[in-house]
Amino acid sequence: MTLVAARELRNHSADLIERARNGEEITITVNGVPSAKLTAIQPARKAYLTKAEFLALRPKTPDLTLARDIAALTGATTDDLGPIR
């Protein structure tokens, strides 16, 4: 982390912005007190996945232990739940 006075930011803004773009985190001080940070903008994450991206994230093989656990917990029927309304 680099500390830079506000005056230096004013006088050398292009250089400091380029340094931040290259990954350096710069803290701007006013009267010696840290007041702001100058950092590179991180690329935004997509708000959604395409079907192909989603399918690529899924495991390739089924989870057989989960299937066995569900079968052991639920039994052969759900008749005890009553009719579906």
SULQUI-V613159 format. One record per helix or strand of 3 or more residues. SS is the DSSP state (H for helix, E for strand). FROM is the first residue (numbers start at 1). LEN is the number of residues. If there is no record, write none. Layout:
# SULQUI-V613159
[[SS	FROM	LEN] [SS	FROM	LEN]]
This chain:
# SULQUI-V613159
[[E	2	4] [H	6	6] [H	13	9] [E	26	5] [E	33	6] [H	51	7] [H	64	11] [H	79	3]]
